[in-house]
Amino acid sequence: MSTKEEVTIEYERQDERAEEGVIVPHNRISPEALRKMAEEFVTRDWSESADAGRTLDEKIDQVIQQLENKKAKVVFDLTTETCNIVPVDSMKKVDSGRT
């Protein structure tokens, strides 16, 4: 039996709402899908000024390394039914026993 860990992700969004989601262990995602997810994250959220000298592959590898080092997590957003990669320090656990 697996336990679901619900979290609230607090980071800047254009609509000012926090996402609510379920953490998906990155090792349960196929390597190909995880790499595509990291690529989408990098091309969408990576600051152009941050690590400007790095290649796309280096940025993707850095995101995957952060997932492996537990500095970031994959979260399935229950509202939008999408997955996202988020920094651990932007998440807080919520009581999953709420009604």
N, C-alpha and C positions, 0 to 999 in steps of 0.2 A: 504494500500500500504506500503510495507517495503522498507527501504532505505538500500542500500549496502554501506558498508564502506570499501574502498580499502586501503590497507596498504602495505608498504614495510617493510620486516622484515630483520633487519641487525644484523647478528650474524655470528660467524665463521662457514663456510661450507667448505667442502673439495674442492669444485670446485670454491670457491671465488665469487660466484654470490649471489646476494640478491634475496630472494623469493618475489613474488608479490602475494597478496592474498586478500581474503575477510574474515572479522571477522564473526565467527559463534557464536551467544550467547550460552554459555554453558547450559543455562536452556532450550534451544530448542533441546538438544540432550538427548536421553533416558538415565536414570541413569546407565543402564547396559552398553550401548555403551560408555558413558563418563568414567566409571570406567575402561573399557578395554583400552580406549585411554590413560588414565593416567598410567595404568600398562605398556603399551608399551613404553610410554615416560620415565618412571622411569627405566625400564630395559635397555633402549637404551642410555639415556642421563645422568643418575644419576652418579655422581662421587663416586667411591668406598670409597674414603677417607671422603667424606661428610656424616655426620650422619651415620657412620658405625654401630652404635648400634641400629639403627631403623630397624624394620621388613619391609617387602615389603608392607604389608597393611598400616603401618604407613606412609610410603613414598607416597603411592597412596593417602591416606587421606590428606596428606600435600599439594599435587598438587591440589586436588579438592578444598581444602580450599583457596589456592591462586587464583583459578578461581573465587570462590565466593567472595573473598575480592578484586577482580579486579586488582590483581597484575600480573595475567597471563591471556591470552586469547587463545581461539581456533581459528586457522586461516586455511582456505582452500586455499592451494597453487594453483593458476591458472595454473602454469607451469607444475607441476608434478601431479596435480589433486589428492592431498593427504591432509589430515588434520594433523596439528601439534599444540602442545601447546607451546606458546612462552611467555617469560616475557614481560610485558608491556613496560619496559624501553628499550627494544631492537627494538621497532617498531616506525615508523614515518608514519604519514598520507601523502598520495600523492593525488594530484588533480584528482578526478574521472571524471572531465570534459575534460580531455585531449583527443586528437585524435590520 
